[in-house]
Amino acid sequence: MQAPELSLILPVRDIEIELPGILRSIKEQVGAAAAEWIIVDMGSEDQTVLRAVQYIKEERLQGFVIQNGKGSVSAALNTGMQKAAGEYLSFVFARRLYGGYLSSYLEAARAAQADLVFGGLDANAEQLKGKPAGGDGPWYVQQMAQGRLRIDIAALLLRKGFLQAQKLYFQENCSHGYSEEFIYCCLLSGAKVARAPVALKRRRELELWRAKSAPAGREIFQAIEAMLRVQAVIENRCPDNRELCESFEERKLPETVMDCVDVLLREGLGYNTVRGYLRVEGYDRLLVQGKKTGRALRGRIRLWRMLPWMYHPR
């Protein structure tokens, strides 16, 4: 059996209907690359596991299904990474499915000997036009913190040897913000980055469209804790990069707090309840404003602080 160049990791739960279409779409874009399929089931109660096994067998794919039990997506991703045998790995998510990028990513990774490869989302193409293709990790972190760049975990290629050497993994007890934290930590760990010349397009007709079963509630604050952990890494590894430190403190952290406020308000919590949560957890102190705080974010923070009953979530 040929050694795989690419390991595809799919965390799944109760998607027996959508799974065949998702797997076919990924198989089409893998092309001639030697790929390994790792489907990690998170306690499905339907026929997802059976459908996955049947597809791998019928298509004669190299791969297997892991029953990881009821747990977080981040735990399933860690299990997949531990089992992966490919030189590179990529994650596939039923709710965010992209098409036509994997072969271009592999070519970019081979050409640049890159540790991390991403493509162009809608917001990336124009804003990063003319930027150096080989900027270092902190440069990309700063672009992300300032809202100029978005890297989606669902359209990412990583070199497994780099992840192992840097001991990078997902926070298993985190259900919100874990993917963004993981990307930031990869970039801050000295990853050699390559941008593939491909425009990412969603395959919405194949994606899982069912609503999530339960509201996030106070668990949404895990996203803030994830960004606080990233801030600690930045201050430890890039203490002299004041622009990066300020971008994170004055833009990324307060924006994350306000995004959590929006989620809770949309879920029906009253503004006094949300304000109480922020005070108790100390997150209201993270609403710092400075020269890196954009006008729109300043307006959101000001209205929330002064007239919270008039604040409407985005």
C-alpha positions in Angstrom: 0.0 0.0 0.0 1.3 3.4 -1.0 2.3 5.7 1.8 -0.2 8.6 2.0 1.0 12.1 1.2 -2.2 13.7 2.6 -4.3 12.7 5.6 -7.9 14.0 5.5 -9.5 14.2 8.9 -13.3 14.4 9.1 -15.0 14.8 12.5 -18.6 13.6 12.1 -21.8 13.2 14.1 -25.2 12.1 12.8 -24.7 13.0 9.1 -25.6 9.8 7.4 -27.6 11.6 4.7 -24.9 14.3 3.9 -21.8 12.1 4.3 -21.7 10.4 0.9 -21.9 13.8 -1.0 -19.3 15.3 1.2 -16.9 12.4 0.7 -17.4 12.4 -3.0 -16.7 16.1 -3.3 -13.4 15.7 -1.4 -12.4 12.6 -3.4 -12.9 14.6 -6.7 -10.4 17.3 -5.7 -7.8 15.0 -4.2 -7.0 13.8 -7.7 -4.0 11.6 -8.1 -2.5 12.4 -4.7 -2.0 9.5 -2.3 -4.6 10.3 0.4 -5.6 8.7 3.7 -9.2 9.2 5.0 -9.6 9.4 8.8 -13.3 9.7 9.8 -13.7 10.4 13.5 -17.2 9.7 14.8 -18.3 11.7 17.8 -21.1 9.4 19.1 -23.5 9.2 16.2 -26.9 7.7 16.8 -27.8 7.1 13.2 -26.0 5.2 10.4 -23.1 7.6 10.0 -20.4 5.0 10.9 -21.9 2.3 8.6 -22.1 4.8 5.7 -18.5 5.8 6.2 -17.2 2.3 6.4 -19.2 1.4 3.3 -17.9 4.3 1.3 -14.3 3.6 2.1 -14.7 0.0 1.2 -16.7 0.6 -2.0 -14.4 3.3 -3.3 -11.3 1.3 -2.2 -9.9 4.2 -0.3 -7.0 4.1 2.1 -8.5 5.0 5.4 -10.5 4.0 8.5 -13.3 5.1 10.9 -12.6 5.9 14.5 -15.4 5.8 17.1 -14.2 8.6 19.5 -17.3 8.7 21.7 -19.4 11.7 22.6 -17.0 14.6 22.9 -15.9 17.8 21.5 -14.9 18.5 17.9 -11.4 19.6 19.1 -11.0 16.2 20.8 -11.9 14.4 17.5 -9.4 16.5 15.6 -6.7 15.6 18.0 -7.5 12.0 17.7 -7.3 12.3 13.9 -3.9 14.1 14.0 -2.5 11.4 16.3 -3.5 8.6 13.9 -2.5 10.5 10.7 0.3 8.9 8.6 0.4 11.5 5.8 3.1 14.1 5.4 0.4 16.7 5.2 -3.0 16.9 6.8 -6.2 18.8 6.2 -9.5 19.0 8.1 -13.0 18.6 6.5 -16.1 19.9 8.2 -19.7 19.1 7.3 -20.9 22.6 8.1 -18.1 24.4 6.1 -17.2 22.7 2.9 -14.9 24.2 0.2 -14.2 22.8 -3.2 -11.3 22.9 -5.7 -8.4 23.8 -3.4 -6.6 20.6 -2.2 -4.5 20.0 -5.3 -3.4 23.6 -5.4 -2.5 23.5 -1.7 -0.4 20.4 -2.2 1.5 22.0 -5.1 2.1 25.1 -3.1 3.3 23.1 -0.1 5.7 21.1 -2.2 7.1 24.1 -4.0 7.7 26.2 -0.9 8.3 23.3 1.5 5.7 25.0 3.6 4.4 24.1 7.1 1.0 25.9 6.6 -0.9 26.6 3.4 -4.0 28.6 3.0 -5.9 30.2 0.1 -8.0 33.3 -0.6 -11.3 33.9 1.1 -13.5 36.7 -0.2 -12.0 39.2 2.2 -8.4 38.3 1.5 -7.9 38.8 -2.2 -8.0 42.6 -2.5 -6.8 43.6 0.9 -3.7 41.5 0.7 -2.9 42.3 -3.0 0.7 43.3 -3.3 1.7 42.0 0.1 4.8 39.8 0.3 4.0 36.1 -0.2 6.5 35.0 2.4 5.7 37.1 5.4 6.6 35.5 8.7 4.1 34.1 11.2 3.7 37.2 13.4 3.0 39.3 10.3 0.1 37.0 9.4 -1.1 37.0 13.0 -1.2 40.8 12.9 -3.2 40.8 9.7 -5.7 38.5 11.3 -5.9 40.5 14.5 -6.5 43.7 12.5 -9.3 42.0 10.4 -7.3 42.2 7.1 -7.0 38.4 6.8 -9.1 35.4 7.5 -7.8 31.9 7.5 -10.4 29.2 7.8 -9.5 25.9 9.6 -11.8 24.2 7.0 -9.5 25.2 4.1 -6.0 24.7 5.6 -3.1 22.4 4.8 -0.5 21.6 7.5 2.7 19.6 7.6 2.4 16.9 10.3 6.1 17.0 11.1 5.9 20.7 12.0 2.9 20.0 14.3 4.7 17.2 16.1 7.9 19.2 16.5 6.1 22.1 18.0 3.7 20.0 20.0 0.7 21.8 18.6 -2.8 20.5 19.3 -6.4 21.7 19.9 -7.7 22.5 23.3 -10.0 19.6 24.0 -12.1 21.3 26.6 -12.8 24.2 24.3 -15.9 24.3 22.0 -15.7 27.9 20.9 -12.5 29.6 19.5 -10.4 26.5 19.5 -9.8 26.6 15.7 -8.7 30.2 15.7 -6.5 29.6 18.7 -4.9 26.7 16.9 -4.2 28.7 13.7 -2.7 31.6 15.7 -0.4 29.2 17.7 0.8 27.5 14.4 1.7 30.9 13.0 3.4 32.0 16.2 5.4 28.7 16.4 7.6 29.6 13.4 5.5 28.0 10.6 6.7 28.6 7.1 3.6 29.9 5.4 2.5 29.8 1.8 -0.6 31.3 0.1 -2.0 29.1 -2.6 -3.2 31.0 -5.7 -6.8 29.7 -5.4 -10.1 31.5 -4.7 -12.0 29.4 -2.2 -15.6 28.6 -3.0 -18.1 27.1 -0.6 -20.0 23.9 -1.6 -23.1 25.0 0.2 -25.4 22.5 -1.6 -23.5 19.7 0.1 -23.0 21.2 3.6 -24.9 20.2 6.7 -27.6 22.8 7.1 -29.4 21.6 10.3 -29.5 24.1 13.2 -27.3 23.4 16.2 -29.3 21.6 18.9 -28.5 23.8 21.9 -27.7 27.5 22.5 -24.1 28.3 23.4 -24.9 30.1 26.6 -22.0 31.0 28.8 -19.8 28.5 27.0 -19.4 31.1 24.3 -16.9 32.8 26.7 -14.5 30.0 25.9 -13.7 32.0 22.8 -12.4 34.8 25.0 -10.3 32.4 27.0 -8.9 31.1 23.8 -7.8 34.5 22.7 -6.3 35.3 26.1 -4.2 32.2 25.7 -3.1 33.5 22.3 -2.3 36.8 23.9 0.0 35.1 26.4 1.8 33.4 23.6 2.3 36.7 21.8 3.6 38.4 24.8 6.0 35.5 25.5 7.3 35.1 21.9 7.0 38.6 20.4 7.4 41.0 23.4 9.2 43.6 21.2 6.6 43.6 18.5 4.5 46.4 20.0 2.3 46.8 17.0 1.2 43.1 17.2 0.7 43.3 21.0 -1.4 46.5 20.7 -3.4 45.1 17.8 -4.4 42.1 19.9 -5.1 44.1 23.0 -6.9 47.0 21.4 -8.8 45.2 18.6 -8.9 41.4 18.7 -9.7 40.9 22.4 -12.4 43.6 22.6 -13.9 42.5 19.3 -14.1 38.9 20.6 -15.8 40.1 23.8 -18.4 42.1 21.8 -19.0 39.1 19.4 -19.8 37.0 22.5 -22.2 39.7 23.7 -23.9 39.5 20.3 -24.3 35.7 20.5 -25.8 35.9 24.0 -28.2 38.7 23.0 -29.3 36.8 19.9 -30.0 33.8 22.1 -32.5 35.9 24.1 -30.5 36.9 27.2 -31.3 40.3 28.6 -28.6 43.0 28.5 -28.4 43.2 32.3 -27.8 39.5 32.5 -25.0 39.7 29.9 -23.4 42.7 31.6 -23.5 40.8 34.9 -21.7 37.9 33.2 -19.0 40.2 31.9 -18.4 41.8 35.3 -18.3 38.5 37.2 -15.8 37.0 34.7 -13.8 40.2 34.4 -14.3 40.4 30.6 -15.6 43.9 30.8 -12.0 45.0 31.5 -11.0 43.7 28.2 -13.0 46.3 26.3 -9.8 48.4 25.9 -9.7 51.1 23.2 -6.6 52.6 21.6 -5.2 53.6 18.3 -5.7 50.1 16.9 -9.4 50.1 17.7 -11.4 50.6 14.5 -14.3 53.2 14.3 -17.0 50.6 14.1 -15.7 48.6 17.1 -15.4 51.9 19.1 -19.0 52.6 18.3 -20.1 49.1 19.4 -18.2 49.4 22.7 -19.4 52.9 23.4 -23.1 52.1 22.8 -22.9 48.9 24.9 -21.3 50.7 27.8 -23.5 53.8 27.8 -26.9 52.7 26.4 -26.9 48.9 26.5 -30.7 48.8 26.0 -30.2 50.4 22.6 -27.5 48.0 21.5 -28.5 45.6 18.8 -26.3 42.6 18.0 -24.8 42.4 14.6 
